């Protein structure tokens, strides 16, 4: 899970910031709601792309029989998945993950930016 979460989170934050401020191909320091929604959605999808194979391996190992395990570790599980169905085996269900991730992260980042705007509006300025 460490490999999965560090990789995914790093890509998540970086891609959100990059896409949000460069959506139209040039630096825009005042992105609007559309850019925020698109950047949040795309960041969610991009962060899952390299993580899904690791998550698939993790899930297979977790579902394995604890008393008589089939998999001897991550590498063994990965090679077995590759033998069973090729690289596509690592990405089964990715379409639904991507759809859910786009909607959830677009909404979440938009709400986050709205809350920051509200906080900056109501915050008492020092004299």
VMD Tcl script that builds the backbone (N, CA, C; Angstrom):
set m [mol new atoms 381]
animate dup $m
set s [atomselect $m all]
$s set {name element resname resid chain x y z} {
  {N N UNK 1 A 0.826 -1.197 0.000}
  {CA C UNK 1 A 0.000 0.000 0.000}
  {C C UNK 1 A 0.868 1.258 0.000}
  {N N UNK 2 A 2.059 1.173 0.589}
  {CA C UNK 2 A 2.958 2.322 0.598}
  {C C UNK 2 A 3.307 2.726 -0.829}
  {N N UNK 3 A 3.684 1.776 -1.666}
  {CA C UNK 3 A 4.024 2.081 -3.058}
  {C C UNK 3 A 2.825 2.695 -3.770}
  {N N UNK 4 A 1.680 2.103 -3.548}
  {CA C UNK 4 A 0.464 2.546 -4.216}
  {C C UNK 4 A 0.103 3.971 -3.806}
  {N N UNK 5 A 0.093 4.249 -2.514}
  {CA C UNK 5 A -0.382 5.538 -2.031}
  {C C UNK 5 A 0.606 6.678 -2.270}
  {N N UNK 6 A 1.889 6.424 -2.131}
  {CA C UNK 6 A 2.877 7.477 -2.376}
  {C C UNK 6 A 2.861 7.875 -3.847}
  {N N UNK 7 A 2.879 6.907 -4.726}
  {CA C UNK 7 A 2.848 7.178 -6.161}
  {C C UNK 7 A 1.567 7.911 -6.551}
  {N N UNK 8 A 0.432 7.391 -6.123}
  {CA C UNK 8 A -0.861 7.977 -6.493}
  {C C UNK 8 A -1.058 9.373 -5.935}
  {N N UNK 9 A -0.696 9.586 -4.677}
  {CA C UNK 9 A -0.893 10.903 -4.056}
  {C C UNK 9 A 0.011 11.959 -4.655}
  {N N UNK 10 A 1.249 11.595 -4.928}
  {CA C UNK 10 A 2.162 12.556 -5.539}
  {C C UNK 10 A 1.674 12.996 -6.907}
  {N N UNK 11 A 1.265 12.047 -7.712}
  {CA C UNK 11 A 0.760 12.359 -9.049}
  {C C UNK 11 A -0.551 13.139 -8.967}
  {N N UNK 12 A -1.362 12.833 -7.991}
  {CA C UNK 12 A -2.665 13.459 -7.783}
  {C C UNK 12 A -2.531 14.969 -7.561}
  {N N UNK 13 A -1.733 15.357 -6.593}
  {CA C UNK 13 A -1.598 16.771 -6.257}
  {C C UNK 13 A -0.876 17.531 -7.373}
  {N N UNK 14 A 0.200 16.952 -7.888}
  {CA C UNK 14 A 0.951 17.629 -8.943}
  {C C UNK 14 A 0.077 17.846 -10.176}
  {N N UNK 15 A -0.629 16.796 -10.620}
  {CA C UNK 15 A -1.429 16.924 -11.846}
  {C C UNK 15 A -2.587 17.896 -11.659}
  {N N UNK 16 A -3.204 17.920 -10.476}
  {CA C UNK 16 A -4.292 18.880 -10.225}
  {C C UNK 16 A -3.778 20.310 -10.387}
  {N N UNK 17 A -2.683 20.625 -9.718}
  {CA C UNK 17 A -2.146 21.984 -9.786}
  {C C UNK 17 A -1.710 22.344 -11.208}
  {N N UNK 18 A -1.028 21.426 -11.860}
  {CA C UNK 18 A -0.535 21.704 -13.211}
  {C C UNK 18 A -1.693 21.915 -14.184}
  {N N UNK 19 A -2.657 21.013 -14.189}
  {CA C UNK 19 A -3.778 21.108 -15.136}
  {C C UNK 19 A -4.620 22.336 -14.839}
  {N N UNK 20 A -4.870 22.609 -13.569}
  {CA C UNK 20 A -5.723 23.747 -13.192}
  {C C UNK 20 A -5.144 25.067 -13.689}
  {N N UNK 21 A -3.851 25.256 -13.525}
  {CA C UNK 21 A -3.253 26.531 -13.892}
  {C C UNK 21 A -2.763 26.584 -15.342}
  {N N UNK 22 A -2.758 25.455 -16.046}
  {CA C UNK 22 A -2.282 25.416 -17.438}
  {C C UNK 22 A -3.289 24.768 -18.377}
  {N N UNK 23 A -4.558 24.774 -18.039}
  {CA C UNK 23 A -5.569 24.051 -18.807}
  {C C UNK 23 A -5.639 24.504 -20.259}
  {N N UNK 24 A -5.472 25.777 -20.499}
  {CA C UNK 24 A -5.608 26.305 -21.866}
  {C C UNK 24 A -4.273 26.402 -22.599}
  {N N UNK 25 A -3.236 25.741 -22.081}
  {CA C UNK 25 A -1.951 25.724 -22.748}
  {C C UNK 25 A -1.023 26.860 -22.349}
  {N N UNK 26 A -1.477 27.703 -21.459}
  {CA C UNK 26 A -0.634 28.792 -20.962}
  {C C UNK 26 A -0.967 29.012 -19.489}
  {N N UNK 27 A -0.075 29.648 -18.772}
  {CA C UNK 27 A -0.264 29.869 -17.343}
  {C C UNK 27 A -1.405 30.842 -17.106}
  {N N UNK 28 A -2.365 30.433 -16.302}
  {CA C UNK 28 A -3.506 31.260 -15.925}
  {C C UNK 28 A -3.571 31.254 -14.400}
  {N N UNK 29 A -3.242 32.373 -13.786}
  {CA C UNK 29 A -3.190 32.435 -12.321}
  {C C UNK 29 A -4.558 32.631 -11.678}
  {N N UNK 30 A -5.601 32.754 -12.491}
  {CA C UNK 30 A -6.948 32.919 -11.956}
  {C C UNK 30 A -7.910 31.962 -12.664}
  {N N UNK 31 A -7.725 30.648 -12.475}
  {CA C UNK 31 A -8.607 29.680 -13.158}
  {C C UNK 31 A -10.025 29.746 -12.610}
  {N N UNK 32 A -10.960 29.454 -13.479}
  {CA C UNK 32 A -12.361 29.492 -13.092}
  {C C UNK 32 A -12.886 28.132 -12.672}
  {N N UNK 33 A -14.210 28.044 -12.481}
  {CA C UNK 33 A -14.827 26.788 -12.050}
  {C C UNK 33 A -14.634 25.638 -13.039}
  {N N UNK 34 A -14.703 25.922 -14.331}
  {CA C UNK 34 A -14.534 24.861 -15.331}
  {C C UNK 34 A -13.148 24.240 -15.231}
  {N N UNK 35 A -12.121 25.076 -15.142}
  {CA C UNK 35 A -10.751 24.584 -15.037}
  {C C UNK 35 A -10.556 23.776 -13.756}
  {N N UNK 36 A -11.177 24.227 -12.682}
  {CA C UNK 36 A -11.081 23.515 -11.401}
  {C C UNK 36 A -11.748 22.149 -11.490}
  {N N UNK 37 A -12.931 22.092 -12.075}
  {CA C UNK 37 A -13.644 20.812 -12.220}
  {C C UNK 37 A -12.873 19.844 -13.114}
  {N N UNK 38 A -12.401 20.336 -14.244}
  {CA C UNK 38 A -11.665 19.466 -15.169}
  {C C UNK 38 A -10.344 19.002 -14.562}
  {N N UNK 39 A -9.638 19.905 -13.904}
  {CA C UNK 39 A -8.353 19.543 -13.290}
  {C C UNK 39 A -8.560 18.522 -12.176}
  {N N UNK 40 A -9.583 18.701 -11.373}
  {CA C UNK 40 A -9.865 17.745 -10.304}
  {C C UNK 40 A -10.211 16.375 -10.855}
  {N N UNK 41 A -11.067 16.345 -11.872}
  {CA C UNK 41 A -11.453 15.071 -12.472}
  {C C UNK 41 A -10.291 14.363 -13.140}
  {N N UNK 42 A -9.521 15.107 -13.912}
  {CA C UNK 42 A -8.381 14.489 -14.595}
  {C C UNK 42 A -7.300 14.060 -13.616}
  {N N UNK 43 A -7.096 14.826 -12.546}
  {CA C UNK 43 A -6.110 14.435 -11.529}
  {C C UNK 43 A -6.513 13.117 -10.886}
  {N N UNK 44 A -7.796 12.944 -10.630}
  {CA C UNK 44 A -8.265 11.689 -10.049}
  {C C UNK 44 A -7.995 10.505 -10.961}
  {N N UNK 45 A -8.298 10.660 -12.231}
  {CA C UNK 45 A -8.082 9.571 -13.193}
  {C C UNK 45 A -6.584 9.296 -13.364}
  {N N UNK 46 A -5.798 10.354 -13.551}
  {CA C UNK 46 A -4.351 10.180 -13.743}
  {C C UNK 46 A -3.679 9.533 -12.540}
  {N N UNK 47 A -4.163 9.856 -11.354}
  {CA C UNK 47 A -3.532 9.274 -10.161}
  {C C UNK 47 A -3.825 7.787 -10.021}
  {N N UNK 48 A -4.918 7.327 -10.597}
  {CA C UNK 48 A -5.245 5.899 -10.522}
  {C C UNK 48 A -4.538 5.067 -11.582}
  {N N UNK 49 A -4.186 5.664 -12.706}
  {CA C UNK 49 A -3.616 4.884 -13.815}
  {C C UNK 49 A -2.400 4.048 -13.415}
  {N N UNK 50 A -1.374 4.622 -12.780}
  {CA C UNK 50 A -0.228 3.780 -12.413}
  {C C UNK 50 A -0.476 2.939 -11.166}
  {N N UNK 51 A -1.543 3.230 -10.440}
  {CA C UNK 51 A -1.801 2.592 -9.156}
  {C C UNK 51 A -2.661 1.333 -9.283}
  {N N UNK 52 A -3.499 1.274 -10.311}
  {CA C UNK 52 A -4.424 0.145 -10.459}
  {C C UNK 52 A -3.711 -1.213 -10.478}
  {N N UNK 53 A -2.587 -1.382 -11.191}
  {CA C UNK 53 A -1.911 -2.688 -11.122}
  {C C UNK 53 A -1.473 -3.053 -9.702}
  {N N UNK 54 A -0.942 -2.076 -8.963}
  {CA C UNK 54 A -0.546 -2.338 -7.577}
  {C C UNK 54 A -1.752 -2.653 -6.710}
  {N N UNK 55 A -2.853 -1.959 -6.949}
  {CA C UNK 55 A -4.074 -2.211 -6.188}
  {C C UNK 55 A -4.646 -3.586 -6.514}
  {N N UNK 56 A -4.545 -3.991 -7.776}
  {CA C UNK 56 A -5.014 -5.317 -8.177}
  {C C UNK 56 A -4.202 -6.399 -7.475}
  {N N UNK 57 A -2.894 -6.228 -7.442}
  {CA C UNK 57 A -2.029 -7.192 -6.746}
  {C C UNK 57 A -2.365 -7.229 -5.261}
  {N N UNK 58 A -2.520 -6.058 -4.649}
  {CA C UNK 58 A -2.864 -5.981 -3.221}
  {C C UNK 58 A -4.178 -6.705 -2.936}
  {N N UNK 59 A -5.172 -6.461 -3.760}
  {CA C UNK 59 A -6.480 -7.084 -3.557}
  {C C UNK 59 A -6.413 -8.598 -3.717}
  {N N UNK 60 A -5.658 -9.074 -4.709}
  {CA C UNK 60 A -5.505 -10.524 -4.903}
  {C C UNK 60 A -4.847 -11.173 -3.687}
  {N N UNK 61 A -3.801 -10.527 -3.165}
  {CA C UNK 61 A -3.096 -11.075 -2.003}
  {C C UNK 61 A -4.006 -11.056 -0.775}
  {N N UNK 62 A -4.781 -9.989 -0.600}
  {CA C UNK 62 A -5.702 -9.908 0.534}
  {C C UNK 62 A -6.800 -10.963 0.452}
  {N N UNK 63 A -7.234 -11.293 -0.762}
  {CA C UNK 63 A -8.307 -12.276 -0.933}
  {C C UNK 63 A -7.796 -13.713 -0.923}
  {N N UNK 64 A -6.484 -13.878 -0.927}
  {CA C UNK 64 A -5.883 -15.213 -0.935}
  {C C UNK 64 A -6.165 -15.927 0.389}
  {N N UNK 65 A -6.145 -17.243 0.338}
  {CA C UNK 65 A -6.361 -18.063 1.527}
  {C C UNK 65 A -5.207 -17.854 2.508}
  {N N UNK 66 A -5.518 -17.415 3.719}
  {CA C UNK 66 A -4.482 -17.115 4.715}
  {C C UNK 66 A -3.773 -18.373 5.215}
  {N N UNK 67 A -4.507 -19.475 5.297}
  {CA C UNK 67 A -3.911 -20.715 5.821}
  {C C UNK 67 A -3.089 -21.459 4.771}
  {N N UNK 68 A -3.518 -21.355 3.539}
  {CA C UNK 68 A -2.816 -22.039 2.448}
  {C C UNK 68 A -2.698 -21.067 1.268}
  {N N UNK 69 A -1.825 -20.066 1.370}
  {CA C UNK 69 A -1.778 -19.031 0.328}
  {C C UNK 69 A -1.210 -19.543 -0.995}
  {N N UNK 70 A -1.814 -19.061 -2.055}
  {CA C UNK 70 A -1.347 -19.386 -3.404}
  {C C UNK 70 A -0.173 -18.480 -3.781}
  {N N UNK 71 A -0.313 -17.184 -3.451}
  {CA C UNK 71 A 0.713 -16.207 -3.813}
  {C C UNK 71 A 1.817 -16.159 -2.763}
  {N N UNK 72 A 3.062 -16.111 -3.246}
  {CA C UNK 72 A 4.217 -16.058 -2.349}
  {C C UNK 72 A 4.675 -14.625 -2.091}
  {N N UNK 73 A 4.053 -13.666 -2.744}
  {CA C UNK 73 A 4.403 -12.258 -2.573}
  {C C UNK 73 A 3.921 -11.432 -3.751}
  {N N UNK 74 A 4.286 -10.159 -3.745}
  {CA C UNK 74 A 3.831 -9.242 -4.792}
  {C C UNK 74 A 4.327 -9.646 -6.177}
  {N N UNK 75 A 5.589 -9.985 -6.276}
  {CA C UNK 75 A 6.152 -10.326 -7.586}
  {C C UNK 75 A 5.519 -11.610 -8.130}
  {N N UNK 76 A 5.343 -12.605 -7.278}
  {CA C UNK 76 A 4.704 -13.848 -7.707}
  {C C UNK 76 A 3.274 -13.583 -8.160}
  {N N UNK 77 A 2.558 -12.765 -7.398}
  {CA C UNK 77 A 1.173 -12.432 -7.763}
  {C C UNK 77 A 1.143 -11.709 -9.112}
  {N N UNK 78 A 2.047 -10.756 -9.313}
  {CA C UNK 78 A 2.102 -10.027 -10.576}
  {C C UNK 78 A 2.409 -10.919 -11.759}
  {N N UNK 79 A 3.352 -11.838 -11.590}
  {CA C UNK 79 A 3.685 -12.743 -12.701}
  {C C UNK 79 A 2.529 -13.687 -13.001}
  {N N UNK 80 A 1.820 -14.118 -11.967}
  {CA C UNK 80 A 0.650 -14.987 -12.188}
  {C C UNK 80 A -0.448 -14.233 -12.937}
  {N N UNK 81 A -0.692 -12.984 -12.559}
  {CA C UNK 81 A -1.689 -12.176 -13.270}
  {C C UNK 81 A -1.299 -12.010 -14.737}
  {N N UNK 82 A -0.029 -11.790 -14.975}
  {CA C UNK 82 A 0.468 -11.631 -16.336}
  {C C UNK 82 A 0.279 -12.908 -17.140}
  {N N UNK 83 A 0.569 -14.063 -16.536}
  {CA C UNK 83 A 0.390 -15.354 -17.212}
  {C C UNK 83 A -1.082 -15.640 -17.494}
  {N N UNK 84 A -1.950 -15.281 -16.557}
  {CA C UNK 84 A -3.387 -15.567 -16.697}
  {C C UNK 84 A -4.051 -14.777 -17.819}
  {N N UNK 85 A -3.684 -13.505 -17.984}
  {CA C UNK 85 A -4.414 -12.716 -18.967}
  {C C UNK 85 A -3.658 -11.568 -19.581}
  {N N UNK 86 A -2.368 -11.501 -19.391}
  {CA C UNK 86 A -1.580 -10.418 -19.964}
  {C C UNK 86 A -1.742 -9.128 -19.171}
  {N N UNK 87 A -1.229 -8.064 -19.744}
  {CA C UNK 87 A -1.250 -6.770 -19.056}
  {C C UNK 87 A -2.663 -6.254 -18.808}
  {N N UNK 88 A -3.584 -6.616 -19.665}
  {CA C UNK 88 A -4.973 -6.166 -19.507}
  {C C UNK 88 A -5.564 -6.671 -18.193}
  {N N UNK 89 A -5.035 -7.765 -17.693}
  {CA C UNK 89 A -5.511 -8.346 -16.439}
  {C C UNK 89 A -5.304 -7.390 -15.261}
  {N N UNK 90 A -4.311 -6.524 -15.346}
  {CA C UNK 90 A -4.035 -5.571 -14.279}
  {C C UNK 90 A -5.020 -4.410 -14.268}
  {N N UNK 91 A -5.715 -4.196 -15.387}
  {CA C UNK 91 A -6.590 -3.026 -15.523}
  {C C UNK 91 A -8.069 -3.377 -15.665}
  {N N UNK 92 A -8.461 -4.568 -15.250}
  {CA C UNK 92 A -9.885 -4.925 -15.311}
  {C C UNK 92 A -10.666 -3.987 -14.395}
  {N N UNK 93 A -11.728 -3.426 -14.925}
  {CA C UNK 93 A -12.561 -2.515 -14.149}
  {C C UNK 93 A -12.071 -1.078 -14.133}
  {N N UNK 94 A -11.017 -0.782 -14.883}
  {CA C UNK 94 A -10.470 0.580 -14.848}
  {C C UNK 94 A -11.458 1.618 -15.362}
  {N N UNK 95 A -12.306 1.259 -16.315}
  {CA C UNK 95 A -13.267 2.226 -16.852}
  {C C UNK 95 A -14.172 2.761 -15.747}
  {N N UNK 96 A -14.646 1.878 -14.895}
  {CA C UNK 96 A -15.524 2.312 -13.800}
  {C C UNK 96 A -14.753 3.095 -12.739}
  {N N UNK 97 A -13.517 2.676 -12.482}
  {CA C UNK 97 A -12.674 3.417 -11.536}
  {C C UNK 97 A -12.455 4.833 -12.066}
  {N N UNK 98 A -12.165 4.961 -13.360}
  {CA C UNK 98 A -11.910 6.266 -13.961}
  {C C UNK 98 A -13.155 7.143 -13.921}
  {N N UNK 99 A -14.305 6.590 -14.243}
  {CA C UNK 99 A -15.549 7.364 -14.221}
  {C C UNK 99 A -15.863 7.859 -12.812}
  {N N UNK 100 A -15.800 6.944 -11.856}
  {CA C UNK 100 A -16.069 7.314 -10.461}
  {C C UNK 100 A -15.055 8.343 -9.974}
  {N N UNK 101 A -13.792 8.118 -10.296}
  {CA C UNK 101 A -12.730 9.003 -9.848}
  {C C UNK 101 A -12.884 10.405 -10.438}
  {N N UNK 102 A -13.259 10.488 -11.707}
  {CA C UNK 102 A -13.432 11.807 -12.318}
  {C C UNK 102 A -14.520 12.586 -11.600}
  {N N UNK 103 A -15.664 11.964 -11.408}
  {CA C UNK 103 A -16.804 12.651 -10.784}
  {C C UNK 103 A -16.489 13.041 -9.342}
  {N N UNK 104 A -15.962 12.109 -8.572}
  {CA C UNK 104 A -15.683 12.359 -7.155}
  {C C UNK 104 A -14.631 13.452 -6.992}
  {N N UNK 105 A -13.549 13.379 -7.747}
  {CA C UNK 105 A -12.460 14.335 -7.563}
  {C C UNK 105 A -12.766 15.699 -8.147}
  {N N UNK 106 A -13.528 15.760 -9.221}
  {CA C UNK 106 A -13.956 17.056 -9.744}
  {C C UNK 106 A -14.815 17.763 -8.700}
  {N N UNK 107 A -15.740 17.034 -8.106}
  {CA C UNK 107 A -16.617 17.596 -7.084}
  {C C UNK 107 A -15.829 18.000 -5.840}
  {N N UNK 108 A -14.942 17.138 -5.400}
  {CA C UNK 108 A -14.182 17.398 -4.186}
  {C C UNK 108 A -13.285 18.625 -4.331}
  {N N UNK 109 A -12.548 18.724 -5.433}
  {CA C UNK 109 A -11.671 19.876 -5.615}
  {C C UNK 109 A -12.464 21.159 -5.817}
  {N N UNK 110 A -13.604 21.080 -6.482}
  {CA C UNK 110 A -14.435 22.275 -6.646}
  {C C UNK 110 A -14.936 22.754 -5.280}
  {N N UNK 111 A -15.404 21.829 -4.455}
  {CA C UNK 111 A -15.860 22.188 -3.101}
  {C C UNK 111 A -14.705 22.758 -2.276}
  {N N UNK 112 A -13.535 22.172 -2.407}
  {CA C UNK 112 A -12.348 22.659 -1.695}
  {C C UNK 112 A -12.031 24.100 -2.093}
  {N N UNK 113 A -12.018 24.383 -3.387}
  {CA C UNK 113 A -11.710 25.737 -3.850}
  {C C UNK 113 A -12.800 26.723 -3.427}
  {N N UNK 114 A -14.064 26.294 -3.426}
  {CA C UNK 114 A -15.153 27.156 -2.955}
  {C C UNK 114 A -14.991 27.476 -1.478}
  {N N UNK 115 A -14.609 26.470 -0.689}
  {CA C UNK 115 A -14.394 26.702 0.735}
  {C C UNK 115 A -13.220 27.662 0.969}
  {N N UNK 116 A -12.161 27.538 0.191}
  {CA C UNK 116 A -11.042 28.489 0.306}
  {C C UNK 116 A -11.501 29.905 -0.024}
  {N N UNK 117 A -12.309 30.053 -1.071}
  {CA C UNK 117 A -12.829 31.371 -1.435}
  {C C UNK 117 A -13.697 31.942 -0.326}
  {N N UNK 118 A -14.553 31.104 0.252}
  {CA C UNK 118 A -15.405 31.554 1.361}
  {C C UNK 118 A -14.558 31.966 2.554}
  {N N UNK 119 A -13.575 31.170 2.890}
  {CA C UNK 119 A -12.703 31.480 4.022}
  {C C UNK 119 A -11.979 32.809 3.785}
  {N N UNK 120 A -11.455 33.010 2.593}
  {CA C UNK 120 A -10.759 34.259 2.294}
  {C C UNK 120 A -11.708 35.449 2.315}
  {N N UNK 121 A -12.977 35.231 1.987}
  {CA C UNK 121 A -13.963 36.313 1.985}
  {C C UNK 121 A -14.347 36.717 3.407}
  {N N UNK 122 A -14.552 35.734 4.283}
  {CA C UNK 122 A -15.025 36.056 5.639}
  {C C UNK 122 A -13.899 36.284 6.640}
  {N N UNK 123 A -12.687 35.954 6.268}
  {CA C UNK 123 A -11.561 36.100 7.184}
  {C C UNK 123 A -11.365 37.564 7.562}
  {N N UNK 124 A -11.143 37.784 8.833}
  {CA C UNK 124 A -10.904 39.148 9.307}
  {C C UNK 124 A -9.474 39.527 8.967}
  {N N UNK 125 A -9.330 40.657 8.295}
  {CA C UNK 125 A -8.010 41.120 7.897}
  {C C UNK 125 A -7.330 41.811 9.083}
  {N N UNK 126 A -6.025 41.599 9.276}
  {CA C UNK 126 A -5.315 42.308 10.349}
  {C C UNK 126 A -5.220 43.805 10.041}
  {N N UNK 127 A -5.246 44.617 11.087}
  {CA C UNK 127 A -5.219 46.081 10.882}
  {C C UNK 127 A -3.836 46.594 10.732}
}
mol reanalyze $m
mol bondsrecalc $m
mol representation Tube
mol addrep $m
